[in-house]
Amino acid sequence: MTDHSVVDPESVGVDPHRLDVLLRRIRLEVEHGPLPSAQVAVARGGRLVAFETWGDAGPDTRYVLQSVGRSIVAGVVWKLLGEGLLHLDEQVAAIIPEFAPNGKETVTVEQVLTHTAGFPFAPLGYPKMLDREQRLAAFGRWRLDTPPGTRFQFHLTAAAWLIAEIVERRTGLPFADYLHERIARPLGLTSIELGVPVDQQPGTVAPMTATDRTDDTQEPDPWGPWYLADPRVLAAGEPSHALVATAADVALYFQALEHSGLWKPEAVAEGTRIRLTQLPYGEQIYGGGGNRRTSMGLFVTVAGPDAGSQLPSTGSPLLFGSAGAAYQLGFMDPESGLSFACLSNGYPLAGYDHSRRGTALLTNIANLAGASGVQRLISCCALLYMMSSWTDSSSSARSLR
């Protein structure tokens, strides 16, 4: 069972001054910025060195993980790969025959895991997602936008539903049950849950809250992350976005990949090995474009040479994880041994914050977190200067609003 106690940072080789800068930087976003609450955890050597919650939440509050949850989904797949229950070159249709129609019979497991399978916007919404037979029928109707393996474009929901069905076919357990019974419960990371019943969400899961509302009549964009604001949709358990957890359990999940013995080391190494480094295709709101290439492992982004998709550029090239809408991040850096999770329930009405300020915020927090476990990268004085510079510019921006 995982120990959730917080230890002295220096006892596991983390600089307490760097850590303090990181925590104060995030706290500013709640005390003087737009976030209604934030929860952050930092771990190394299998132990927590920080777990803090600020704002309208408590240490037991769980957050909707959005894309941060992909790393947890990835870990499930890596476990099956390590146990020989799944192989990357298998055709998905050989595992799920219902998926084969419309030219999809050649799609491989690896292509699904690297977002190159060719059906990025395959539809499967509420309430069809609730019924397995309807999901399988939808798989058969899906059509290819591009030949499998030819284009890197995030399959935002389609890939995870296929992964969940693959896990069920190979283990006999629904994905949520496998995650709970074979991973979360044995590790003692019981805040991690997929498909939280509607009646259990109030008071346990932080509600999604608009950060830029100026009028009570304003409605959020129904697409993108806001669809999970509907308790029924959250309960339906879309695998790669509807997971909930505390920041502590996310950070410790990353540590467990390295230290628990539940995964074979070679499976984790294979899961985090870079398969491609490209600019993701598509619109920015769907994870496309940007000015940095994204490196893909197996259902996780890897820092690689460009540290794309909002991963820290201050960690090692081996760092892996995922950023999530709107102001969330979770990663593990195998070189420094540091894992990090920052979660919040604040969202712009549009769902994403691609403003200059939002981009700077995410970049700043990511780089402070990436550097907090790597002694050689940035001095504490430089980090303090970065934070104070942001505070000055943020104050100026608030005065203009």
N, C-alpha and C positions, 0 to 999 in steps of 0.2 A: 504493500500500500504506500502511496506517495505521501511524504511528509509535507504538510501545508504551512508549517511554522516558518517564520521569516528569520533568517540568520544574519549575522554581521557580514556586510559585503566583503570586508577584507579577509574573512575566513575562507572565502572561495575565490579570492583573487580579483574582486571588483573594486575599483577605486570609488570610495564613498563620495568624494567631491564631485566627480563626473556624474555619478548617480543622482546626487542632489540637484545638480543643474538640470538634468533631464526631467526629474519629477516637478521641479518648480516651473519649468517651461510648460508642461502640460496643465498644471494647476492654474496657470494664468488664463487658459482658455475657458475655464469654468468661472473663475472669480472675476475676470475682467473681459472675457470674450463671449462668444455666442453659445457655448455648449451648456445644456441644462445639467449634464453630469458627465463624468469621465471616470474610467477605472483603468488602472495600469498595473502591470506586473512585470518584474524582471527576475530572471533565474539563471543560475550557472551551476554546473556540477550536480545537477539534480535537485538543487535547493533554491527556494525563493530568497532573493535578497531585497525585494521590495514588493509590496502589494498595497496600493492606495486607492481610495474612492473619494471623489469630491462631488459636491452638488447634491441633487435630489435623488440620491441612491445610497445603498449601503454595501458592505462587503459581500453580502449574500445575493445582491442583485445580479441577475444574468442579463446579457445583452444579445440582441440578434446579430449574429456574426457576419452576415452578408458574405462577401468573397473571402474574408479571413477563414471561413469554414472550409474552403477548398483544401487547405493543408490537412485538416482532419480527415476529410474524404480521401485525400491522397494516401494518408497513413493506413487506412483500411485496405486500399488496393495493394500497397506495398507489402502488407502482411500476407495477403493471399499469394502474391508473387513469390515471396520468400518461402512459403509453405508448399509451393508447387501446385497450388490450386488454380492458377491462372498464368497464361503466357502472353507476352506482348504481341507475338505474331499471329495469334489466333484471330480468325474472322469473327466479328461480333455475331453475325448471322448463324454461325455454327453453335453459338451459345444461346442465342435468342432467335430462333427461326422466324418469329413474327416480324423481325426487323428487316428481313431481306428484300422485300419488294422495292421497285423503282430504282434498281441499279445499285442498291446499297450492300449487296452481298460481298463486296470486296473490302469493305471498311474493316480495319483492324482495331484491336484493343488499344494499341499504341497511338493510333491516329485520334481516337476519342480522347485519350489522356493528354494529348498535346494540342488539342483544338485545331486539328488539321483534317477532320473527318468529312467536311464539306457540307454540313447542314447547320450553320450557326444560329439560325432563327427558327428552327423546327418548333412548331407550336405545341404546347401542352399546358393549358391554364386550368384555373379553378372553375368548376368543380370536377372536371374530368380527371385531374390528377389524383383524386381521392380513390378511384377505382382501378384496380390492377388490370382488369380486362380492358377497360377503356384506354389505359396507358399503352398496353400492348397493341391495341388497334391503331392508336396514334403513331406508334413506331412504324407500323407498316405503311401508313399514308405519307410519312415524311419523304421529301424529295431532296435530291442533291442540288445545291447551288453551284458547286464546283467539283471536279473530280477529286476523290479522296487523296489526301496527301499533297495537294498542290497549293493550298492557301492556308496560312496561319491567321485565323480569325476566332476570337473567343466565342465558344458555344455556351452562352451564359447560363441557360437552364437545360438545354437538350442533353448535353454530355453527362450531367450528373444523374439524370433519370436513367440513362442507359447503364451507368456505373452501378446504380442501386439495384437494377434488375440483374446485372451480371453477378453481383455479390450474392443475391438471393439464389440464383441458379446454382452457384458453386458451393454455397454453404448451407442452403436449406433454411436460412433465416432471413426475414426482411432486413433491409439495411439498418434501420433504426435499432432493431433488436440485436443484430450482430455487433454494432458499435457499442451498445450498452453492455451486453453480456460478455463479450470477448475482449473489450478494450477498456471502456470507461470505468466499469465497475471493478474489474481486477486491479486497475491502477488507482482506484479511489478518486477518480476525476468525475464525480457523479453530477456536477453541474452541467456537464456536456450532455445535451439532449436534442433529439430531432423529433418534431411533431408534438410539441407541448399542448395538451388539451386546452381548449378555450377557457374552461373554468379554472385552470391552474395558472393562467398567464398573469392576471391582475396581482400586483404585489410581489411577483417573483421575477418578471421579465420587464426591463425598462421600456416604457412605451416610446415609440418613435415620436419626436417632437420637432416642430418646424423652428429653425433658427432665424428665419428671415421674414416671418409673417408680420405684416403691418396692418392687416384688416381681417376681421373674423370671417369674412365671406370668402377669403382666398382659399382655393382648393389646391392640394398638392397634385403634381403630375401623377396620374394613375399608373403609369408605366415605370419601369426601373424599380428602385428599392422600395418605393412607397407601397407597392402592392402587398408587401409583408406587414404593413400597418393593420391590415384586416386580420383579426384574430383567427378567423376561419382558415385563411390562407397560411398563416404561420403554423397552425395545427396540422395542415395538410402535409407539411414536411418535405418541401422541395429540397433535395439533398445538399446542394452546394451553397445555399444562401440562408435557409431557415433554421440552421443549427443555432442553439443558444448555449451560452457558457459564461462563466466569470473569466476575467482576465488572468487570474491565478491559474485556473485549469488549462487555459490555452497555452500559457508560457510553460507550464509543467508537462503538457502533452508533447510539446517540442522536445523538452528534456528527456521524456520517456522514450522518444524515438532513438535516442543515443544511449540511454543509461539503464532502461528497465529490463532488457533482455527479452521483451515481448516481440521485438522485431529482429530478424537476422541482419547483422551489420551490412552484409553485401546487398540486401534488399533495399535498405535506406540509401546506400551509395548509388545503387542503380536508379532509385527514384529521384535522386537529386542531380543525376548526371545530365548535363545540357544536351538536348536533342536538336535544338535550333535556336538561332539568334536573329530575329527579324523585327521590323516594325509591324505590329499587328494591323491587319487590314480592317477597314471600317471606320465608322464615325467615333469621335472621341467619347460620346456618351455611352457607347457600347464597348469601351476599352480599346478602340482603334487609334491610329495616328500617334501623335506625340513626337517628341524630338529625340527620344532614346529608344534603341532597340530593346526588345524584351527577349530574355532567354528562358526557354521552357525546359523543365524537367518533366516528370510524370505527374501532371495535374498540380504542380506548383511552379511559380516563377522563381528563377534563380538569378542572383545578382549578375554573375558573369562579367563580361567586359564593359557593359554599359549601365548596369543597375537600373533597368527600365521598370515600368509599371509601379513607380513610387516606392521601390525598395531603396534602402540606404546605399549611398555611394561611399560611405565611410567604413563599411565592413569589408569582409573578404569577398573575393569572387564566388566563394562557395555558399555564401549566405542564401537561404531560400525561405519562401513563405508567400504571403499575399497581402495586398492592401485591400481594404473594403470600404464600400460607401458608408457614410460620406467621409468620416475622419478616423478611420480605423486601420490598424496595421498589426500583423503578427508575423514573426520570423524567428529563425534559428540560424546562428552563424557557427558552423562546425569548427572553424579555425579558432575563434575566441571562446567557444563554448557557451556563448550568451544567447538566451532566448528572451523575447520581448512580446508583450501584447498590450495594445492601447485600444480601448473600446469606448464608444459613446452612443447615446441615443439621440443626438442632434443631427438633423438633416435639413438642408435647404429645401424649399418647396419643389424645386426642380429635381431633387434627389441627389445630385452631385454638385460639388463646388469646384468648378474649373476657372474661377476667378484668379487674378494674380495673387490676391491675399490667400485664397484657399490653397493654391498650389505652393505658395511660400510656406504656409503653415505645415502642410504635410511633409514637404521637403525638410524643413527645419527639425521637426520632431523625429522623422526617420533618421536623419543624419546624426542627431544627438544620441539617439538610441543605438545606432550602429557603432558609434565611436565610444560608447560608454564601457564597452568591454575590450577595447583594443588600445592598449597603453601607448602605442607608438604614433597614433594618428594625429590627435589634436590636443593641445594643452588645455587644462581647465580654464585658464585665463581667456583663451580664444573662444571657448564655449560660452563663458560668461559674457564676453563682448557680443557674440552672436545673439544671445538672449536679450541683452539690454538694447541692442540695436532694433530688434523686433519690437520690444516693448515701446520704444520711442515712436517707431513708425505706426504701430497699432494705435497708440494714443492720439497721434495726429489724424489718423483715418477716422477714429471715432468722433473727433471734434468736427469733422466735415460732414458727418451724417446728420 
